[in-house]
Amino acid sequence: METVALLDHHYLRENYHQAGFSYLLPEILELFRDQATLHLETIEQHLMQGNLHEVAQEAHTLKGAAGSVGAAALAQLAHHLEESAPVSQIAEVSQQVRALRELIAQTDTAITTELVRLGTGADDDLDQF
Amino acid sequence: MKQLKVALIQQSCSDNQTETFAKNGDMVRQAAAGGAKLVVLQELHNGSYFCQTEATEQFDRAEPIPGPATERLGALAKELEIVLVTSLFERRAPGLYHNTAVVFEQDGSIAGTYRKMHIPDDPGFYEKFYFTPGDLGFTPICTSVGTLGVLVCWDQWYPEAARLMALAGADLLIYPTAIGWDPTDTPEEQGRQQDAWVTIQRGHAVANGLPVLSVNRVGFETSPDPQAAGIRFWGTSFIAGPQGELLAKASTDTEEIITLELDLERSETVRRIWPFLRDRRIDAYGDLTRRFRD
C-alpha cells in the first residue's frame, strides 16, 4: 500500500502558502489538533455504546477536517473507518479506532514539528518538500 | 471525562450445569440492567474447580473455541450489548488444552482470547496436568470499551505479566480467578494468603498506573480425593484504581455483583505525577529474562 504522509506539504504549499494564507496556517493547525481530539473522544463514546453508524458519521466529519489541513494519513484512515464501521463487527471497528488513536497522536507530533518550523520563519525552505 | 461502568460477577459454581449457567446468566443480566458495559466473570465459571485432583475424564469438560460455550456467552453479550470477559477450558486439539479467557464484543463477536501463561501446580491446584501454557503472549485485547489486559489467576503473582500488558497499551488489568483456602490452614495463615493476594494485585495497579479488576470464585468445593480437605474459595473480588486504591471489594463468602463507574482518564493523570514508565532503566533489565543470575 502506498505510504501517505502524516502532513502533506505539497497540499499545504498549494492551498496555503502559494494562495497567500501562510499567516493562517499555525492557527488552523492548532484548531485542527484540538478538534481531532474531540472527534476521537466522540468516536470512542459512540463505539462504547455500540453505535457504529454514529461512529461512521463522526469519522466522516474527521475525514473532512483532516483533509482540509493536509493530514493525509489521518483523512485516509478516517475515510476507511467511515466506510467500514456500519458493515463491520464491533471487534474490527475497535481495532480501527485504536489505530486511529495512534495515528492522531502521530499527526499531533507532525503538527508540532510543522508549527516549530513555521514559527522559526523557515518559509524559504518550503520548496524542499 | 471517559467513564466506563464495570461489573464483576462473584459466584459459586457446581456441576449442575443448568443451575450454574442460569445463575450466571441472571447475574450478568442484572449487572447489565444496572448499566454495566464491561462485565467480568471469574475463572472457569462453567462448573466446579476440577483441578483439585488429576483425572483424565475431566478433559471431557473442555470445549473448542469457538464452540457451544462461546455461542452461549456470545449470545448473552449480544443480547445485553455488553463487553463480556469469560474464562473457558479450551480443547485446542486432542491432548492439547488451555485455560483460556475469551472476550466478547457487544455484538457477540469474539474480540480476542488470552491463554493463561503461568500454570500452577500446588496441592489442590493441579493445573499443569490439564493446561498447556499459553502461546499467545501477553497481548491485550482491543474492545469497544477499551484495551483490556486480560490475565488469569496465577498470572496475578507475576509483575512481568502486568508490566508487559501495560507496555502493550492496556487500559485495564483484569484477572478472572479461582483461589481459596485449604480449610486445614490456621486462620492466621489464611489471612496472610488473602492479604498477599490483594496486595500484589494492588501493586500491579500502582506500578503500572492502571485500574485492576480481580474476580474470584466463592464458596466451598469438596475434593474428589478423600484425603484432601477441599477448597474454600475466598471471594474478595475487588476493583483498585491506578494508585492501587481500593474502590470496591466483595465479601469472602457471598455471591455478589460489584458495579463501579471507572474514570478511564485517571490513569494518565496518575502517570503524569508518578511517571514510573518514564524512569524504567531498560538498559539494565536484560537479566530479567534469565531464570536466575548465577
Interface residues (C-beta under 8 A of the other chain):
Chain A: E41 E44 Q45 L47 M48 Q49 G50 Q89 I90 A91 V93 S94 Q95 V97 R98
Chain B: K2 L4 K37 E81 E105 Q106 D107 S109 I110 A111 G112 C142 T143 S144 V145 T147 G169
